[in-house]
C-alpha cells in the first residue's frame, strides 16, 4: 500500500471514499439471492463512520461544525426515539459521571453521541424488513438508568459520510486540520538539549562534608578518598542492576 501523500485527513478521506465506492459496486443488491454474502457495504459504512466523524472531531472539535454547515437537518440522520427530558435535548454521561445536556439537532454533537455509545457498547443493529438499516444507540447514567435512545439511519448516514469525506478531501485551509508534528522530532530535540547541557559537578553539602572530615580525625584527604570510594561503589552497583 502506497504511502499517503499530503495531509493525513485529506489522504484518508480520499481512500475511504474509494473504498466505499468499490465495496458498494461489488456488494450484492438488497433483495437479490446473494444479499447476505460479502462484501457488506453497510458494515463498511459503519466502520468508516468512526474515521469520518470521530477522527476529525478529536483533532479539531470546532472544524466539524464548519464541515456540517449547510447540510440537511440532523433529524434525517439521528432520530431520537426516547429522551427522559423530553424533546429538544438529551442527556449524556460525562467522563466524571456528570450529566451533560446535548442538543441532538446540531450535527456537530453526533460524534459525541456515537463515541459515548460505542465506548460503552450501547449499540444495536436496526432490522428493517430483514435489512441492516442502521444502528440504535443509547446512554445510561451512573444509576444505570437510560437517559436517551436514538436511531442512526444508514441511508442518511451514507449521504452525510460522503459530504464530510468530500470536504476533508478538499482540505479547506480554514478547517485547521493540519497534521501533527512527528513526536520523535520533539524527543530528539530534548535529547539534544540534554547532550548540550553542561555536566557540572554538584557541590557537596557542607554539613555532610564536615561530619565526614570529623569522622576521619580532621584529615580531609582521607575523607575525600573515602567519599570517592563510596560513590564509585554505589555507581557500580546501580549500573550493574539498572532500574527497570
DRENMAR-94155 format. One line per field, with one value per residue (C-alpha): x, y, z; residue number from 1; residue in one letter. Coordinates in steps of 0.05 Angstrom, whole numbers, padded with zeros to 5 digits. Example, Ala and Ser with C-alpha at 12.3 -4.5 7.8 and 13.67 -1.06 7.14 Angstrom:
2
x = c(00246 / 00273)
y = c(-00090 / -00021)
z = c(00156 / 00143)
keza = c(1 / 2)
tiba = c(A / S)
This chain:
244
x = c(00000 / 00029 / 00048 / -00008 / 00014 / -00006 / -00045 / -00066 / -00141 / -00146 / -00110 / -00152 / -00217 / -00198 / -00181 / -00244 / -00287 / -00253 / -00263 / -00336 / -00347 / -00311 / -00347 / -00415 / -00402 / -00384 / -00435 / -00498 / -00561 / -00614 / -00668 / -00622 / -00609 / -00539 / -00559 / -00527 / -00460 / -00397 / -00375 / -00420 / -00427 / -00467 / -00415 / -00361 / -00401 / -00408 / -00333 / -00317 / -00363 / -00311 / -00259 / -00307 / -00334 / -00296 / -00225 / -00232 / -00271 / -00213 / -00164 / -00203 / -00272 / -00293 / -00278 / -00336 / -00385 / -00356 / -00357 / -00430 / -00452 / -00506 / -00522 / -00593 / -00627 / -00600 / -00666 / -00657 / -00593 / -00607 / -00678 / -00687 / -00739 / -00735 / -00708 / -00725 / -00721 / -00770 / -00757 / -00702 / -00647 / -00616 / -00572 / -00503 / -00458 / -00391 / -00323 / -00333 / -00403 / -00435 / -00498 / -00483 / -00541 / -00534 / -00576 / -00588 / -00610 / -00538 / -00496 / -00430 / -00457 / -00463 / -00390 / -00400 / -00463 / -00431 / -00366 / -00402 / -00448 / -00394 / -00346 / -00398 / -00422 / -00491 / -00505 / -00550 / -00564 / -00632 / -00672 / -00717 / -00752 / -00690 / -00642 / -00585 / -00614 / -00576 / -00556 / -00592 / -00550 / -00566 / -00536 / -00541 / -00526 / -00486 / -00550 / -00556 / -00619 / -00628 / -00626 / -00638 / -00647 / -00634 / -00632 / -00579 / -00605 / -00553 / -00584 / -00580 / -00513 / -00484 / -00501 / -00472 / -00409 / -00396 / -00408 / -00357 / -00306 / -00312 / -00299 / -00240 / -00211 / -00211 / -00174 / -00200 / -00148 / -00197 / -00212 / -00146 / -00135 / -00060 / -00021 / 00011 / 00086 / 00125 / 00133 / 00204 / 00225 / 00207 / 00241 / 00305 / 00305 / 00300 / 00358 / 00400 / 00386 / 00410 / 00472 / 00489 / 00475 / 00540 / 00554 / 00574 / 00598 / 00548 / 00573 / 00574 / 00530 / 00576 / 00548 / 00556 / 00627 / 00647 / 00618 / 00657 / 00722 / 00709 / 00697 / 00768 / 00800 / 00802 / 00840 / 00807 / 00849 / 00825 / 00754 / 00759 / 00787 / 00732 / 00679 / 00705 / 00705 / 00634 / 00607 / 00643 / 00616 / 00545 / 00552 / 00578 / 00520 / 00468 / 00499 / 00502 / 00427 / 00393 / 00322 / 00271)
y = c(00000 / 00067 / 00120 / 00173 / 00237 / 00304 / 00319 / 00255 / 00271 / 00290 / 00227 / 00183 / 00215 / 00202 / 00129 / 00117 / 00146 / 00100 / 00040 / 00057 / 00063 / -00003 / -00043 / -00014 / -00032 / -00104 / -00115 / -00154 / -00112 / -00117 / -00165 / -00207 / -00281 / -00263 / -00205 / -00238 / -00252 / -00208 / -00155 / -00118 / -00045 / -00025 / -00056 / -00017 / 00046 / 00034 / 00023 / 00084 / 00124 / 00126 / 00155 / 00201 / 00235 / 00217 / 00225 / 00297 / 00315 / 00293 / 00333 / 00398 / 00397 / 00464 / 00441 / 00392 / 00449 / 00482 / 00416 / 00405 / 00475 / 00474 / 00400 / 00374 / 00375 / 00328 / 00291 / 00258 / 00224 / 00217 / 00202 / 00209 / 00157 / 00169 / 00223 / 00227 / 00303 / 00307 / 00335 / 00383 / 00357 / 00291 / 00273 / 00241 / 00217 / 00254 / 00225 / 00240 / 00213 / 00281 / 00294 / 00331 / 00360 / 00356 / 00387 / 00328 / 00375 / 00400 / 00357 / 00372 / 00335 / 00270 / 00248 / 00257 / 00214 / 00160 / 00158 / 00154 / 00098 / 00058 / 00064 / 00033 / -00016 / 00015 / -00001 / -00050 / -00061 / -00039 / -00091 / -00061 / -00119 / -00162 / -00108 / -00079 / -00009 / 00028 / 00027 / 00043 / 00080 / 00099 / 00124 / 00103 / 00147 / 00122 / 00092 / 00050 / 00088 / 00100 / 00175 / 00172 / 00124 / 00146 / 00112 / 00127 / 00114 / 00085 / 00114 / 00184 / 00169 / 00148 / 00216 / 00252 / 00210 / 00227 / 00300 / 00300 / 00260 / 00305 / 00367 / 00333 / 00311 / 00383 / 00401 / 00472 / 00517 / 00547 / 00479 / 00479 / 00404 / 00403 / 00341 / 00340 / 00343 / 00277 / 00263 / 00236 / 00306 / 00331 / 00271 / 00282 / 00357 / 00340 / 00291 / 00344 / 00392 / 00341 / 00326 / 00400 / 00413 / 00426 / 00369 / 00408 / 00371 / 00387 / 00416 / 00371 / 00392 / 00429 / 00397 / 00327 / 00342 / 00370 / 00309 / 00263 / 00301 / 00297 / 00222 / 00217 / 00256 / 00321 / 00290 / 00320 / 00276 / 00212 / 00238 / 00253 / 00184 / 00151 / 00193 / 00175 / 00101 / 00103 / 00140 / 00093 / 00032 / 00059 / 00078 / 00009 / -00023 / 00019 / 00007 / -00068 / -00071 / -00013 / 00006 / -00025)
z = c(00000 / -00021 / 00030 / 00037 / 00003 / 00032 / 00095 / 00131 / 00138 / 00065 / 00043 / 00088 / 00065 / -00008 / 00007 / 00047 / -00009 / -00059 / -00012 / -00003 / -00078 / -00092 / -00038 / -00057 / -00130 / -00111 / -00056 / -00075 / -00081 / -00027 / -00049 / -00093 / -00078 / -00054 / -00008 / 00054 / 00020 / 00024 / 00014 / 00063 / 00044 / 00106 / 00152 / 00115 / 00123 / 00199 / 00207 / 00164 / 00208 / 00263 / 00217 / 00182 / 00245 / 00308 / 00279 / 00255 / 00318 / 00362 / 00320 / 00318 / 00351 / 00321 / 00250 / 00248 / 00256 / 00194 / 00156 / 00172 / 00154 / 00101 / 00109 / 00115 / 00184 / 00236 / 00248 / 00180 / 00206 / 00281 / 00304 / 00380 / 00399 / 00474 / 00520 / 00593 / 00587 / 00530 / 00461 / 00444 / 00489 / 00511 / 00570 / 00563 / 00619 / 00622 / 00639 / 00713 / 00715 / 00710 / 00668 / 00603 / 00564 / 00488 / 00432 / 00385 / 00329 / 00320 / 00274 / 00309 / 00370 / 00331 / 00343 / 00419 / 00418 / 00375 / 00414 / 00480 / 00458 / 00423 / 00482 / 00528 / 00474 / 00477 / 00404 / 00367 / 00293 / 00267 / 00229 / 00175 / 00140 / 00146 / 00123 / 00166 / 00162 / 00217 / 00290 / 00354 / 00406 / 00478 / 00543 / 00616 / 00677 / 00737 / 00766 / 00702 / 00681 / 00607 / 00590 / 00515 / 00456 / 00384 / 00316 / 00264 / 00193 / 00145 / 00082 / 00111 / 00144 / 00077 / 00048 / 00110 / 00108 / 00036 / 00050 / 00107 / 00067 / 00007 / 00049 / 00084 / 00017 / -00008 / 00056 / 00062 / 00095 / 00145 / 00178 / 00217 / 00206 / 00193 / 00210 / 00279 / 00284 / 00288 / 00363 / 00351 / 00329 / 00398 / 00431 / 00391 / 00408 / 00482 / 00475 / 00441 / 00498 / 00548 / 00508 / 00504 / 00577 / 00615 / 00663 / 00725 / 00787 / 00842 / 00907 / 00968 / 01026 / 01075 / 01138 / 01109 / 01087 / 01155 / 01191 / 01144 / 01158 / 01232 / 01225 / 01196 / 01253 / 01214 / 01155 / 01093 / 01047 / 01078 / 01079 / 01004 / 00988 / 01028 / 00994 / 00925 / 00941 / 00969 / 00908 / 00860 / 00895 / 00892 / 00819 / 00801 / 00839 / 00803 / 00734 / 00747 / 00763 / 00729 / 00750 / 00702)
keza = c(1 / 2 / 3 / 4 / 5 / 6 / 7 / 8 / 9 / 10 / 11 / 12 / 13 / 14 / 15 / 16 / 17 / 18 / 19 / 20 / 21 / 22 / 23 / 24 / 25 / 26 / 27 / 28 / 29 / 30 / 31 / 32 / 33 / 34 / 35 / 36 / 37 / 38 / 39 / 40 / 41 / 42 / 43 / 44 / 45 / 46 / 47 / 48 / 49 / 50 / 51 / 52 / 53 / 54 / 55 / 56 / 57 / 58 / 59 / 60 / 61 / 62 / 63 / 64 / 65 / 66 / 67 / 68 / 69 / 70 / 71 / 72 / 73 / 74 / 75 / 76 / 77 / 78 / 79 / 80 / 81 / 82 / 83 / 84 / 85 / 86 / 87 / 88 / 89 / 90 / 91 / 92 / 93 / 94 / 95 / 96 / 97 / 98 / 99 / 100 / 101 / 102 / 103 / 104 / 105 / 106 / 107 / 108 / 109 / 110 / 111 / 112 / 113 / 114 / 115 / 116 / 117 / 118 / 119 / 120 / 121 / 122 / 123 / 124 / 125 / 126 / 127 / 128 / 129 / 130 / 131 / 132 / 133 / 134 / 135 / 136 / 137 / 138 / 139 / 140 / 141 / 142 / 143 / 144 / 145 / 146 / 147 / 148 / 149 / 150 / 151 / 152 / 153 / 154 / 155 / 156 / 157 / 158 / 159 / 160 / 161 / 162 / 163 / 164 / 165 / 166 / 167 / 168 / 169 / 170 / 171 / 172 / 173 / 174 / 175 / 176 / 177 / 178 / 179 / 180 / 181 / 182 / 183 / 184 / 185 / 186 / 187 / 188 / 189 / 190 / 191 / 192 / 193 / 194 / 195 / 196 / 197 / 198 / 199 / 200 / 201 / 202 / 203 / 204 / 205 / 206 / 207 / 208 / 209 / 210 / 211 / 212 / 213 / 214 / 215 / 216 / 217 / 218 / 219 / 220 / 221 / 222 / 223 / 224 / 225 / 226 / 227 / 228 / 229 / 230 / 231 / 232 / 233 / 234 / 235 / 236 / 237 / 238 / 239 / 240 / 241 / 242 / 243 / 244)
tiba = c(X / X / X / X / X / X / X / X / X / X / X / X / X / X / X / X / X / X / X / X / X / X / X / X / X / X / X / X / X / X / X / X / X / X / X / X / X / X / X / X / X / X / X / X / X / X / X / X / X / X / X / X / X / X / X / X / X / X / X / X / X / X / X / X / X / X / X / X / X / X / X / X / X / X / X / X / X / X / X / X / X / X / X / X / X / X / X / X / X / X / X / X / X / X / X / X / X / X / X / X / X / X / X / X / X / X / X / X / X / X / X / X / X / X / X / X / X / X / X / X / X / X / X / X / X / X / X / X / X / X / X / X / X / X / X / X / X / X / X / X / X / X / X / X / X / X / X / X / X / X / X / X / X / X / X / X / X / X / X / X / X / X / X / X / X / X / X / X / X / X / X / X / X / X / X / X / X / X / X / X / X / X / X / X / X / X / X / X / X / X / X / X / X / X / X / X / X / X / X / X / X / X / X / X / X / X / X / X / X / X / X / X / X / X / X / X / X / X / X / X / X / X / X / X / X / X / X / X / X / X / X / X / X / X / X / X / X / X / X / X / X / X / X / X)
